[in-house]
Amino acid sequence: MSNQNPTPKPATKKHIARLERERRQVARIRWIVAACIALVVAIIVYGYINVTYLQLGRPVAEVNGEKITTKQWQERVQIQRNYLLNQYQQMLYYQQSFGLDTTQQQQEIATKIQNAQVLGQEVLDQMVDEAVIRQQAEKLGIVVTDQEVEEALQGAFNFYPNGTQTPTATATAFSLPTLSSQQLTLYPSTATPTLAMTSTLEPTETADPAATATSAPTQAFPTPTFVPLPATATSTPYTLEGFKESYAKIIADYQKDGVSEATIRSIYTADLLRQKVLDAVTADTPHTEEQVWARHILVSDVETALTVRTLLLNGEDFAKVARDFSKDTGSANSGGDLGWFGKGMMVAEFEAAAFNQPVGEVGEAVQSQFGYHVIQVLGRAEVPLSANQYQQKREAEFSTWLENAKKESAILLHDEWREYIPTAPAGSNP
């Protein structure tokens, strides 16, 4: 018997067709797998690009067409969070080292740090204000140079290559008013009159809130953007090398939280620009203000107020009636004398009467939330402002100016910012 190999059978058309179908199926599966892999890669790449570039480039707010991007805002949130944390640690240090009770301050700061929505909104509002100021500065021709920013940064590290400037206080010349013949009649010399207008307008410990509280909270001044300071610095860099070393360390610390050096410098720029615009807007702010010297008697009801006014009109001594009737224990013992005060120091109804009532006249009873006031104005004059009072007045005027500028601006806030509040770095919560 021979070992010859059997002759292979020729492939049939059916067999060939089956092999072709299998080949096409394998190729199709390969294409599907490749397409799935490509789709997954595309999704991953898009997600990375979206998170890294597209999402961070989306605006959280627009001010007259100028966009505040998510990235810019997120960096500022991180800076604000670090700033508040430094404040918290400082309050804790004061408590532990000096025995000061800073519990309330610590709680307020901790609440703000832990409430991401409040923190995010606060930063967004600051950046909107900065954008409005920046645009208004451009209209006014006000600029901040790179050299000014560099000097501000150096000053933050107590490095002054050209020496520090020593401010000198310039006193405002004025003469103290003397009592007129009318005032001497109204305020007998046996009493102790307020001869001079005092620069301190704060109420004394015994003052009654009826004479010092305002009818509604005053509008808060625009809070200047805080400037990041080297809170962790342990020495003062008096040399250029020392400054550069400390500056590089602080920048490196911020970069760990995703904050760029450009953002740090932009904050210094905004702070300098705000001060320049404030100086321009308040250049004509007077160094004096109208003040009045008045006394009053505070009672609970209109009937008593009528009785008090009748006694005064009939010649009764104002000081005696004040001691007998006034609920304002802070001023009753001094005959109802409130001293000199400017606008914004009293409740609205009281202020309106005092600043419009003729000197010497015993006015009609004025009602406020504290009761009924019978007022007598003893003097009216332009009074020099102290340095603090002058600065407060400038801030108030700048606040009004900024609010008006914002009303005239097209400001659009995108609520999506709430979804992109950056998470706090590990260990950064109090």
Secondary structure, DSSP 8 states (H G I E B T S, - for coil): ------------HHHHHHHHHHHHHHHHHHHHHHHHHHHHHHHHHHHHHIIIIIHHHSEEEEETTEEEEHHHHHHHHHHHHHHHHHHHHHHHHHHHHH----HHHHHHHHHHHH-HHHHHHHHHHHHHHHHHHHHHHHHHT----HHHHHHHHHHHTT--TT------------------HHHHHHS-TTS----S--S--S--TT--HHHH--SS--------------TT--S---SHHHHHHHHHHHHHHHHHTT--HHHHHHHHHHHHHHHHHHHHHTTT--SEEEEEEEEEEEESSHHHHHHHHHHHHTT--HHHHHHHH-S-HHHHTTTTEEEEE-TTSS-HHHHHHHHHS-BT-B---EEETTEEEEEEEEEEEEEE--HHHHHHHHHHHHHHHHHHHHHTS-EEE-GGGGGG-----TT---
